[in-house]
């Protein structure tokens, strides 16, 4: 199983690793700093560097699902022309600028979600005790009040 180093230290940007398996156009490493796709967050990209200086672009990172031969492991999807072998040692390095941009985007989405929740609570409070619209008026309720 891929050791997910980012779970213990989200600031890690690179690590040494060994290729455990080849699968679906990518590699499974024994350990990684690459976040896989999930929870609304894009999978990390970056490079795998070999001791001889060769570099292979990681174009996506995914967690392999149940039913897959390597379920639970992190798949580092490589560019099509990559030639790497099981057992090779690599330095796995994420694209830091892309990770930072993804983190900022996630923060903005979270802020927007919190603002929307505050608006709904405020609107619910402002309708409390309201007797309803007079004949011919239309009442527009926030989404939270329309459910059930």
Sine and cosine of phi, psi and omega as CSV:
sin_phi,cos_phi,sin_psi,cos_psi,sin_omega,cos_omega
0.00,0.00,0.70,-0.72,0.02,-1.00
-0.90,0.45,0.81,-0.59,0.10,-1.00
-0.98,0.21,0.87,-0.49,-0.07,-1.00
-1.00,-0.05,1.00,0.04,-0.09,-1.00
-0.88,0.47,-0.50,0.87,-0.02,-1.00
-0.90,0.44,-0.36,0.93,0.01,-1.00
-0.92,0.40,-0.55,0.83,-0.01,-1.00
-1.00,-0.07,-0.44,0.90,-0.02,-1.00
-0.51,-0.86,0.99,-0.12,-0.05,-1.00
-0.94,0.33,-0.15,0.99,-0.01,-1.00
-1.00,0.02,-0.16,0.99,0.01,-1.00
-0.89,0.45,0.68,-0.73,-0.02,-1.00
-0.90,-0.44,-0.26,0.97,0.03,-1.00
-0.39,-0.92,0.33,-0.94,0.05,-1.00
-0.37,-0.93,0.34,-0.94,0.15,-0.99
-1.00,0.03,0.55,-0.84,-0.05,-1.00
-0.42,-0.91,0.20,-0.98,0.05,-1.00
-0.83,-0.56,0.66,-0.75,0.03,-1.00
-0.95,0.30,0.87,-0.49,0.01,-1.00
-1.00,-0.01,-0.60,0.80,-0.08,-1.00
-0.36,-0.93,0.36,-0.93,0.13,-0.99
-0.95,-0.32,0.67,-0.74,-0.04,-1.00
-0.32,-0.95,0.71,-0.70,0.15,-0.99
0.71,0.71,0.76,0.65,0.06,-1.00
0.97,0.25,0.33,0.94,-0.02,-1.00
-0.46,-0.89,-0.18,-0.98,-0.01,-1.00
-0.78,-0.62,0.46,-0.89,0.13,-0.99
-0.94,-0.34,0.81,-0.58,-0.01,-1.00
-0.98,-0.20,0.34,-0.94,0.04,-1.00
-0.96,0.29,-0.38,0.92,0.02,-1.00
-0.44,-0.90,0.41,-0.91,-0.04,-1.00
-0.41,-0.91,0.42,-0.91,0.17,-0.99
-0.95,-0.30,-0.02,1.00,-0.04,-1.00
-0.98,0.18,0.84,-0.55,0.13,-0.99
-0.96,0.30,0.75,-0.66,0.11,-0.99
-0.99,0.14,0.35,-0.94,0.10,-1.00
-0.81,0.59,0.68,-0.73,0.06,-1.00
0.33,-0.94,0.45,-0.89,0.06,-1.00
0.88,0.48,0.49,0.87,-0.01,-1.00
0.99,0.11,0.00,1.00,-0.01,-1.00
-0.96,-0.27,0.70,-0.72,0.04,-1.00
-0.92,0.38,0.48,-0.88,0.09,-1.00
-0.94,0.33,0.54,-0.84,0.01,-1.00
-0.91,0.41,0.42,-0.91,0.17,-0.99
-0.85,-0.52,0.18,-0.98,0.02,-1.00
0.28,-0.96,-0.57,-0.82,-0.02,-1.00
-0.65,-0.76,0.45,-0.89,0.21,-0.98
-0.92,-0.38,0.82,-0.57,0.00,-1.00
-0.94,-0.34,0.74,-0.67,0.05,-1.00
-1.00,-0.06,0.31,-0.95,-0.02,-1.00
-0.86,0.51,-0.50,0.86,-0.02,-1.00
-0.99,0.14,0.06,1.00,0.06,-1.00
0.99,-0.14,-0.23,0.97,0.04,-1.00
-0.90,0.43,0.56,-0.83,0.03,-1.00
-0.81,-0.59,0.62,-0.78,0.05,-1.00
-0.82,-0.58,0.79,-0.61,-0.01,-1.00
-0.96,0.28,0.75,-0.66,0.15,-0.99
-1.00,-0.07,0.91,-0.42,-0.10,-1.00
-1.00,-0.07,-0.23,0.97,0.03,-1.00
-0.19,-0.98,0.30,-0.95,0.04,-1.00
-0.68,-0.73,0.77,-0.63,-0.06,-1.00
-0.68,-0.73,0.53,-0.85,0.11,-0.99
-1.00,0.00,0.81,-0.59,-0.03,-1.00
-0.97,0.26,0.73,-0.68,-0.12,-0.99
-1.00,0.07,0.22,-0.98,0.06,-1.00
-0.81,0.59,0.56,-0.83,-0.01,-1.00
1.00,-0.08,-0.33,0.95,0.05,-1.00
-0.99,0.10,0.54,-0.84,0.00,-1.00
-0.80,0.60,-0.58,0.81,-0.04,-1.00
-0.92,-0.38,0.58,0.82,-0.05,-1.00
-0.78,0.63,0.66,-0.75,0.03,-1.00
1.00,-0.02,-0.30,0.95,0.03,-1.00
-0.99,0.10,0.32,-0.95,0.05,-1.00
-1.00,-0.09,0.83,-0.56,0.04,-1.00
-1.00,-0.10,0.82,-0.57,0.08,-1.00
-0.99,-0.14,0.97,-0.25,-0.05,-1.00
-0.97,0.26,0.79,-0.61,-0.05,-1.00
-0.96,-0.28,0.39,-0.92,0.10,-0.99
-0.85,0.53,0.52,-0.86,-0.12,-0.99
-0.82,0.57,-0.50,0.86,-0.09,-1.00
-1.00,0.02,0.20,0.98,-0.07,-1.00
-0.97,0.24,0.70,-0.71,0.07,-1.00
-0.79,-0.61,0.96,-0.26,-0.05,-1.00
-0.68,-0.73,0.50,-0.87,-0.10,-0.99
-0.89,-0.45,0.46,-0.89,0.10,-1.00
-0.86,0.50,0.67,-0.74,0.01,-1.00
1.00,-0.09,-0.24,0.97,-0.01,-1.00
-0.95,0.31,0.61,-0.79,0.09,-1.00
-1.00,0.04,0.64,-0.77,-0.01,-1.00
-0.69,-0.72,0.34,-0.94,0.24,-0.97
-0.96,-0.28,0.90,-0.44,-0.03,-1.00
-0.99,-0.11,0.87,-0.50,-0.05,-1.00
-0.78,-0.63,0.81,-0.59,0.01,-1.00
-0.98,0.19,0.35,-0.94,0.15,-0.99
-0.98,0.18,0.99,-0.15,-0.11,-0.99
-0.88,0.47,-0.68,0.74,-0.02,-1.00
-0.88,0.48,-0.67,0.74,0.01,-1.00
-0.92,0.39,-0.68,0.73,0.03,-1.00
-0.86,0.50,-0.71,0.70,-0.01,-1.00
-0.89,0.46,-0.66,0.75,0.03,-1.00
-0.90,0.43,-0.65,0.76,0.03,-1.00
-0.90,0.43,-0.66,0.75,0.04,-1.00
-0.89,0.46,-0.67,0.74,0.01,-1.00
-0.91,0.42,-0.65,0.76,0.03,-1.00
-0.89,0.46,-0.68,0.73,0.03,-1.00
-0.88,0.47,-0.65,0.76,0.04,-1.00
-0.88,0.47,-0.67,0.74,0.01,-1.00
-0.90,0.44,-0.66,0.75,0.03,-1.00
-0.89,0.45,-0.69,0.72,0.03,-1.00
-0.88,0.47,-0.67,0.74,0.03,-1.00
-0.88,0.47,-0.68,0.73,0.01,-1.00
-0.89,0.45,-0.66,0.75,0.01,-1.00
-0.89,0.46,-0.69,0.73,0.02,-1.00
-0.90,0.44,-0.66,0.75,0.03,-1.00
-0.89,0.47,-0.67,0.74,0.00,-1.00
-0.89,0.45,-0.65,0.76,0.02,-1.00
-0.90,0.43,-0.65,0.76,0.04,-1.00
-0.90,0.44,-0.64,0.77,0.01,-1.00
-0.89,0.46,-0.69,0.72,-0.01,-1.00
-0.89,0.46,-0.66,0.75,0.03,-1.00
-0.90,0.44,-0.69,0.73,0.02,-1.00
-0.88,0.48,-0.71,0.71,-0.01,-1.00
-0.91,0.41,-0.61,0.79,0.05,-1.00
-0.89,0.46,-0.69,0.72,0.01,-1.00
-0.89,0.45,-0.60,0.80,-0.05,-1.00
-0.95,0.30,-0.36,0.93,0.03,-1.00
-1.00,-0.01,-0.17,0.99,-0.04,-1.00
-0.85,0.53,0.76,-0.65,0.04,-1.00
0.99,0.15,-0.02,1.00,0.00,-1.00
-0.95,0.32,0.71,-0.70,-0.08,-1.00
-0.99,0.15,-0.12,0.99,-0.02,-1.00
0.96,-0.27,0.20,-0.98,-0.06,-1.00
-0.96,0.26,0.47,-0.88,0.11,-0.99
-0.96,0.28,0.27,-0.96,0.02,-1.00
-0.79,0.61,0.71,-0.70,0.04,-1.00
1.00,0.05,-0.22,0.98,0.04,-1.00
-1.00,0.01,0.41,-0.91,0.05,-1.00
-0.93,-0.36,0.66,-0.75,0.02,-1.00
-0.95,-0.30,0.86,-0.51,0.02,-1.00
-0.95,-0.31,0.93,-0.38,-0.04,-1.00
-0.99,-0.17,0.53,-0.85,0.13,-0.99
-0.89,0.46,0.39,-0.92,-0.08,-1.00
-0.82,0.57,-0.59,0.80,-0.07,-1.00
-0.91,0.42,-0.45,0.89,-0.03,-1.00
-1.00,0.03,-0.28,0.96,-0.06,-1.00
-0.99,0.13,-0.32,0.95,-0.04,-1.00
-0.98,0.18,0.80,-0.60,0.16,-0.99
0.83,0.56,0.00,0.00,0.00,0.00
